[in-house]
């Protein structure tokens, strides 16, 4: 193989290694696939091809090192200086170490809240994500469970109800509650979906079509985000709702700065696991936005109208409604205060039952309640606490 052809092949391999993570992170890849199975096959095909290319690239580097600095030189060739050889050996060793770490961290899954940039999170989802039913809910198939003689219980909420970061369905609070029910009398459905707010949940409930006897509406403090973004309280860096568009220069800088994190599993993993300071700052900014949104009367009124839609739906269909409040386990006082000041008084005026878990959470450290430092969703232990509070509040569900 000529040197020019070798260089072309080398650059093609480097390009493949760089572009595959960008493709895996792209939401478009999932959209063009017709099924989860097809998406998984394509994902792992690209995944293992990248691993093979990395191994081949390491082989080429070792061959070059051996040929240039280790193998005996032909007579008449100029002797390389020891300093130059040492530099080349050090640089090559660092490159090989990086490639080895890149290869290893491709197979290190970690559930993270960083959905758009978390390569380890992508791998975790492919390894552990439970199958979805016909309506793309993380729940059992609907066939044979709709319109039966049983009383129906619907769990409606966001990522906490869906079970983000939870490996097995049985470790989520809806399934734990269902396990305590008499299955000959009750049928339960999980309509949880991540990154949704109260308005989304109402529309999801109506579209589902089945009118429940019991409805457990899970509420989290970020349910006001989309309405708050409309009033200008959240920007792209805080929620992903782009009420304030960044300048072209800032977008270019962010793009260039994020490229290494988007193209390398090793850099991606180490960056997110060592960026505690930046996450803390972002969290403080987010709290400020939340405080402003909940302090704006017009913003809260519009948000409560969405809650009112679910209340009216429950009244019209003779559904027993219970609103479940889940606080942020890392700052229970802050989030529970938002509930106590702005949402719970409204529910009391409408005669709606509500369930709180903050007192039970306060008995434990935050680290005992969340999945990991990068994913603050409730872990199986916290889900068990939530399930217990639900059953205490709705004793008729107990077998």
Secondary structure, 3 states (H helix, E strand, C coil): CCHHHHHHHHHHHHHHHHHHHHHHHCHHHHHHCCCHHHHHHHHHHHHHHHHHHHHHHHHHHHHHHHHHHHCCCCCCCCCCCHHHHHHHHHHHHHHHHHHHHHHHHCCCCCCCCCCCCCHHHHHHHHHHCCCCCCCCCCCCCCCCCCCCCCEEEEEECCHHHHCCCCCCHHHCHHHHHHHCCCCCCEEEEECCCCCCCHHHHHHHHHHHCCCCCEEEEEECHHHHHHHHHHCCCCCCCCCCCCCCCCCHHHHHHHHHHHHHHHHCHHHHHHHHHCCHHHHHHHHHHHHHHHHHHHHCHHHHHHHHHHHHHHHHHHHHCCCEEEEEECCCCCCHHHHHHHHHHHHHHHHHHCCCEEEECHHHHCCCCHHHCEEECCEEEECHHHHHHHHHHHHHHCHHHCC
